């Protein structure tokens, strides 16, 4: 595909990097030593970054009965590029974040562990559902261990923008699949003052 956006956080020319995802799974203990709690913070780092760029934002975290975690923000939504073949979403789930993954520009998350990127969450989750709402339209897509298992499926637009990610950490890959209490998640979220986080524990 020609004339794709330049690489700032992810390489648009690669939709799925299977070697990268396999590497994450092989090094799960190194890349996510904090277990599911660390994966939640990796997911929260993106709406926090968006909130800082947009002078504020909100996010809801739901801890669900099946062990999955939902993170929904009111940002601009994951970037979309429209090609002749239809919409192409920035491949944040299935390719490495070039800023953080290799460690050179990594920042520490509130658990004092390095940020690696959203692909770590996707690769170490049995499944992940990504719903994206932008002014250009709204889509959802499902992944299993970081690999898309559905196309971008259009969903009705409700006029809002934002990103919703729901994922189920794979206990066979993530040591410590338990998520801490809501109060702990809320305390960690204070590290990002631009993002107002509400945690609902529905377990």
FIFI-47277 format. One record per residue (C-alpha): chain; z, y, x; residue number from 1. Coordinates in steps of 0.001 Angstrom, whole numbers, plus 500000, padded with zeros to 6 digits. Layout:
% residues N
<rec kette="A" pz="Z" py="Y" px="X" nr="NUM"/>
...
//
This chain:
% residues 203
<rec kette="A" pz="500000" py="500000" px="500000" nr="1"/>
<rec kette="A" pz="499017" py="503373" px="501379" nr="2"/>
<rec kette="A" pz="500648" py="506773" px="501114" nr="3"/>
<rec kette="A" pz="504118" py="505415" px="500447" nr="4"/>
<rec kette="A" pz="507113" py="507725" px="500854" nr="5"/>
<rec kette="A" pz="508436" py="507989" px="504380" nr="6"/>
<rec kette="A" pz="511343" py="505814" px="505388" nr="7"/>
<rec kette="A" pz="514636" py="507683" px="505076" nr="8"/>
<rec kette="A" pz="517064" py="504973" px="504006" nr="9"/>
<rec kette="A" pz="514783" py="501963" px="503384" nr="10"/>
<rec kette="A" pz="511280" py="500863" px="504337" nr="11"/>
<rec kette="A" pz="509152" py="501218" px="501195" nr="12"/>
<rec kette="A" pz="506412" py="498954" px="502589" nr="13"/>
<rec kette="A" pz="508652" py="495868" px="502409" nr="14"/>
<rec kette="A" pz="509707" py="494792" px="498935" nr="15"/>
<rec kette="A" pz="511796" py="491789" px="500023" nr="16"/>
<rec kette="A" pz="512953" py="491039" px="503568" nr="17"/>
<rec kette="A" pz="513863" py="487364" px="503320" nr="18"/>
<rec kette="A" pz="514801" py="487117" px="506997" nr="19"/>
<rec kette="A" pz="517244" py="490006" px="506603" nr="20"/>
<rec kette="A" pz="518821" py="488466" px="503500" nr="21"/>
<rec kette="A" pz="519178" py="485108" px="505255" nr="22"/>
<rec kette="A" pz="520817" py="486852" px="508212" nr="23"/>
<rec kette="A" pz="523340" py="488523" px="505900" nr="24"/>
<rec kette="A" pz="524226" py="485205" px="504300" nr="25"/>
<rec kette="A" pz="524589" py="483558" px="507707" nr="26"/>
<rec kette="A" pz="526899" py="486334" px="508928" nr="27"/>
<rec kette="A" pz="528857" py="486898" px="505719" nr="28"/>
<rec kette="A" pz="532219" py="486675" px="507466" nr="29"/>
<rec kette="A" pz="531196" py="489443" px="509867" nr="30"/>
<rec kette="A" pz="529382" py="491719" px="507427" nr="31"/>
<rec kette="A" pz="531823" py="491442" px="504510" nr="32"/>
<rec kette="A" pz="535173" py="490375" px="505966" nr="33"/>
<rec kette="A" pz="536971" py="492128" px="503113" nr="34"/>
<rec kette="A" pz="535418" py="489833" px="500539" nr="35"/>
<rec kette="A" pz="534563" py="491043" px="497033" nr="36"/>
<rec kette="A" pz="536655" py="494177" px="497483" nr="37"/>
<rec kette="A" pz="534444" py="495234" px="500375" nr="38"/>
<rec kette="A" pz="531290" py="494513" px="498367" nr="39"/>
<rec kette="A" pz="532620" py="496800" px="495641" nr="40"/>
<rec kette="A" pz="533112" py="499586" px="498175" nr="41"/>
<rec kette="A" pz="529583" py="499058" px="499528" nr="42"/>
<rec kette="A" pz="528295" py="499501" px="495967" nr="43"/>
<rec kette="A" pz="530472" py="502572" px="495356" nr="44"/>
<rec kette="A" pz="529291" py="504272" px="498542" nr="45"/>
<rec kette="A" pz="525870" py="504973" px="497014" nr="46"/>
<rec kette="A" pz="527069" py="506924" px="493937" nr="47"/>
<rec kette="A" pz="529563" py="508682" px="496212" nr="48"/>
<rec kette="A" pz="526706" py="509760" px="498465" nr="49"/>
<rec kette="A" pz="524712" py="510905" px="495437" nr="50"/>
<rec kette="A" pz="527686" py="512883" px="494109" nr="51"/>
<rec kette="A" pz="528091" py="514677" px="497429" nr="52"/>
<rec kette="A" pz="524417" py="515659" px="497422" nr="53"/>
<rec kette="A" pz="524524" py="516810" px="493795" nr="54"/>
<rec kette="A" pz="527854" py="518712" px="493965" nr="55"/>
<rec kette="A" pz="529706" py="516145" px="491916" nr="56"/>
<rec kette="A" pz="529253" py="513044" px="489829" nr="57"/>
<rec kette="A" pz="531053" py="510384" px="487820" nr="58"/>
<rec kette="A" pz="531172" py="506613" px="488029" nr="59"/>
<rec kette="A" pz="532654" py="503812" px="485952" nr="60"/>
<rec kette="A" pz="533761" py="500541" px="487541" nr="61"/>
<rec kette="A" pz="534353" py="497536" px="485299" nr="62"/>
<rec kette="A" pz="536115" py="494399" px="486508" nr="63"/>
<rec kette="A" pz="534789" py="491791" px="484095" nr="64"/>
<rec kette="A" pz="536214" py="488459" px="482839" nr="65"/>
<rec kette="A" pz="533509" py="486326" px="484475" nr="66"/>
<rec kette="A" pz="534417" py="487710" px="487905" nr="67"/>
<rec kette="A" pz="531471" py="490089" px="488046" nr="68"/>
<rec kette="A" pz="531784" py="493781" px="488864" nr="69"/>
<rec kette="A" pz="529865" py="496616" px="487229" nr="70"/>
<rec kette="A" pz="529335" py="500021" px="488875" nr="71"/>
<rec kette="A" pz="527593" py="502681" px="486753" nr="72"/>
<rec kette="A" pz="526971" py="506278" px="487847" nr="73"/>
<rec kette="A" pz="525371" py="509375" px="486355" nr="74"/>
<rec kette="A" pz="523226" py="510322" px="489349" nr="75"/>
<rec kette="A" pz="519465" py="510764" px="489503" nr="76"/>
<rec kette="A" pz="518783" py="507019" px="489595" nr="77"/>
<rec kette="A" pz="517262" py="504995" px="492405" nr="78"/>
<rec kette="A" pz="514063" py="506598" px="493676" nr="79"/>
<rec kette="A" pz="510796" py="505419" px="492107" nr="80"/>
<rec kette="A" pz="507280" py="505684" px="493497" nr="81"/>
<rec kette="A" pz="504403" py="505171" px="491079" nr="82"/>
<rec kette="A" pz="501458" py="503218" px="492507" nr="83"/>
<rec kette="A" pz="498210" py="502003" px="490992" nr="84"/>
<rec kette="A" pz="499974" py="498733" px="490290" nr="85"/>
<rec kette="A" pz="502865" py="500389" px="488475" nr="86"/>
<rec kette="A" pz="506316" py="501661" px="489449" nr="87"/>
<rec kette="A" pz="507787" py="500681" px="492806" nr="88"/>
<rec kette="A" pz="511526" py="501089" px="493186" nr="89"/>
<rec kette="A" pz="513063" py="501850" px="496569" nr="90"/>
<rec kette="A" pz="513973" py="498359" px="497863" nr="91"/>
<rec kette="A" pz="517673" py="499019" px="498293" nr="92"/>
<rec kette="A" pz="518736" py="495516" px="497242" nr="93"/>
<rec kette="A" pz="516387" py="493365" px="499299" nr="94"/>
<rec kette="A" pz="515912" py="495259" px="502579" nr="95"/>
<rec kette="A" pz="518279" py="496732" px="505114" nr="96"/>
<rec kette="A" pz="519563" py="500279" px="504957" nr="97"/>
<rec kette="A" pz="518103" py="501613" px="508205" nr="98"/>
<rec kette="A" pz="520953" py="504103" px="508588" nr="99"/>
<rec kette="A" pz="523843" py="501671" px="508552" nr="100"/>
<rec kette="A" pz="522997" py="498015" px="508783" nr="101"/>
<rec kette="A" pz="522585" py="497664" px="512535" nr="102"/>
<rec kette="A" pz="525732" py="499623" px="513174" nr="103"/>
<rec kette="A" pz="524365" py="502601" px="515111" nr="104"/>
<rec kette="A" pz="525053" py="505125" px="512346" nr="105"/>
<rec kette="A" pz="527636" py="503143" px="510417" nr="106"/>
<rec kette="A" pz="530466" py="504994" px="508759" nr="107"/>
<rec kette="A" pz="533744" py="503422" px="507718" nr="108"/>
<rec kette="A" pz="534426" py="502659" px="504084" nr="109"/>
<rec kette="A" pz="537903" py="503200" px="502576" nr="110"/>
<rec kette="A" pz="538918" py="499668" px="503625" nr="111"/>
<rec kette="A" pz="538308" py="500754" px="507256" nr="112"/>
<rec kette="A" pz="535332" py="498387" px="507574" nr="113"/>
<rec kette="A" pz="531807" py="499541" px="508507" nr="114"/>
<rec kette="A" pz="529325" py="500405" px="505804" nr="115"/>
<rec kette="A" pz="526276" py="498104" px="506015" nr="116"/>
<rec kette="A" pz="524338" py="498794" px="502835" nr="117"/>
<rec kette="A" pz="523612" py="497522" px="499358" nr="118"/>
<rec kette="A" pz="521567" py="494565" px="500602" nr="119"/>
<rec kette="A" pz="524813" py="492985" px="501791" nr="120"/>
<rec kette="A" pz="526129" py="493092" px="498219" nr="121"/>
<rec kette="A" pz="522927" py="491583" px="496840" nr="122"/>
<rec kette="A" pz="522604" py="488859" px="499479" nr="123"/>
<rec kette="A" pz="526213" py="487713" px="499032" nr="124"/>
<rec kette="A" pz="526132" py="487701" px="495219" nr="125"/>
<rec kette="A" pz="525088" py="484721" px="493116" nr="126"/>
<rec kette="A" pz="523283" py="487264" px="490959" nr="127"/>
<rec kette="A" pz="522918" py="490997" px="490666" nr="128"/>
<rec kette="A" pz="521414" py="493120" px="487889" nr="129"/>
<rec kette="A" pz="520137" py="496596" px="488726" nr="130"/>
<rec kette="A" pz="519374" py="498994" px="485870" nr="131"/>
<rec kette="A" pz="517791" py="502271" px="486829" nr="132"/>
<rec kette="A" pz="517414" py="505325" px="484587" nr="133"/>
<rec kette="A" pz="515274" py="508221" px="485743" nr="134"/>
<rec kette="A" pz="513301" py="510956" px="484032" nr="135"/>
<rec kette="A" pz="510169" py="508901" px="484767" nr="136"/>
<rec kette="A" pz="511509" py="505934" px="482787" nr="137"/>
<rec kette="A" pz="514117" py="503172" px="482842" nr="138"/>
<rec kette="A" pz="513902" py="499645" px="484241" nr="139"/>
<rec kette="A" pz="516108" py="496681" px="484995" nr="140"/>
<rec kette="A" pz="515691" py="493850" px="487486" nr="141"/>
<rec kette="A" pz="517674" py="490718" px="488319" nr="142"/>
<rec kette="A" pz="518267" py="489277" px="491783" nr="143"/>
<rec kette="A" pz="519754" py="486036" px="493063" nr="144"/>
<rec kette="A" pz="521192" py="486238" px="496578" nr="145"/>
<rec kette="A" pz="519136" py="489403" px="497053" nr="146"/>
<rec kette="A" pz="515792" py="487956" px="495989" nr="147"/>
<rec kette="A" pz="514219" py="489382" px="492807" nr="148"/>
<rec kette="A" pz="513869" py="486727" px="490112" nr="149"/>
<rec kette="A" pz="512342" py="489065" px="487523" nr="150"/>
<rec kette="A" pz="509858" py="491896" px="487489" nr="151"/>
<rec kette="A" pz="510883" py="495466" px="486766" nr="152"/>
<rec kette="A" pz="511524" py="495165" px="483031" nr="153"/>
<rec kette="A" pz="511299" py="498433" px="481051" nr="154"/>
<rec kette="A" pz="514351" py="499309" px="478953" nr="155"/>
<rec kette="A" pz="514545" py="501998" px="476260" nr="156"/>
<rec kette="A" pz="515304" py="505438" px="477642" nr="157"/>
<rec kette="A" pz="518367" py="507159" px="476222" nr="158"/>
<rec kette="A" pz="517706" py="510471" px="477958" nr="159"/>
<rec kette="A" pz="520281" py="509880" px="480673" nr="160"/>
<rec kette="A" pz="519828" py="509219" px="484372" nr="161"/>
<rec kette="A" pz="521816" py="507031" px="486710" nr="162"/>
<rec kette="A" pz="522165" py="503615" px="488287" nr="163"/>
<rec kette="A" pz="524052" py="500597" px="486987" nr="164"/>
<rec kette="A" pz="524678" py="497588" px="489207" nr="165"/>
<rec kette="A" pz="526460" py="494444" px="488042" nr="166"/>
<rec kette="A" pz="527020" py="491646" px="490535" nr="167"/>
<rec kette="A" pz="528887" py="488365" px="490882" nr="168"/>
<rec kette="A" pz="530153" py="487696" px="494433" nr="169"/>
<rec kette="A" pz="529357" py="484135" px="495505" nr="170"/>
<rec kette="A" pz="532652" py="482418" px="496399" nr="171"/>
<rec kette="A" pz="530761" py="480003" px="498643" nr="172"/>
<rec kette="A" pz="529693" py="482951" px="500811" nr="173"/>
<rec kette="A" pz="532440" py="485523" px="500353" nr="174"/>
<rec kette="A" pz="535912" py="484623" px="501552" nr="175"/>
<rec kette="A" pz="538290" py="486282" px="499134" nr="176"/>
<rec kette="A" pz="536213" py="486690" px="495998" nr="177"/>
<rec kette="A" pz="539142" py="488288" px="494193" nr="178"/>
<rec kette="A" pz="538943" py="492004" px="493442" nr="179"/>
<rec kette="A" pz="542123" py="494081" px="493797" nr="180"/>
<rec kette="A" pz="543882" py="495734" px="490892" nr="181"/>
<rec kette="A" pz="542384" py="498841" px="489323" nr="182"/>
<rec kette="A" pz="545042" py="501042" px="490926" nr="183"/>
<rec kette="A" pz="543950" py="499954" px="494403" nr="184"/>
<rec kette="A" pz="540275" py="500625" px="493636" nr="185"/>
<rec kette="A" pz="541190" py="504071" px="492263" nr="186"/>
<rec kette="A" pz="543199" py="504846" px="495405" nr="187"/>
<rec kette="A" pz="540315" py="503859" px="497646" nr="188"/>
<rec kette="A" pz="537917" py="505968" px="495561" nr="189"/>
<rec kette="A" pz="539904" py="509105" px="496407" nr="190"/>
<rec kette="A" pz="538195" py="508969" px="499790" nr="191"/>
<rec kette="A" pz="535149" py="510388" px="497965" nr="192"/>
<rec kette="A" pz="536426" py="513586" px="496274" nr="193"/>
<rec kette="A" pz="532980" py="514530" px="494920" nr="194"/>
<rec kette="A" pz="532892" py="511342" px="492822" nr="195"/>
<rec kette="A" pz="535190" py="510915" px="489818" nr="196"/>
<rec kette="A" pz="535778" py="507170" px="489438" nr="197"/>
<rec kette="A" pz="537238" py="505474" px="486368" nr="198"/>
<rec kette="A" pz="538201" py="501818" px="486698" nr="199"/>
<rec kette="A" pz="538408" py="499526" px="483670" nr="200"/>
<rec kette="A" pz="540003" py="496142" px="484285" nr="201"/>
<rec kette="A" pz="538703" py="493895" px="481508" nr="202"/>
<rec kette="A" pz="539667" py="490596" px="483090" nr="203"/>
//
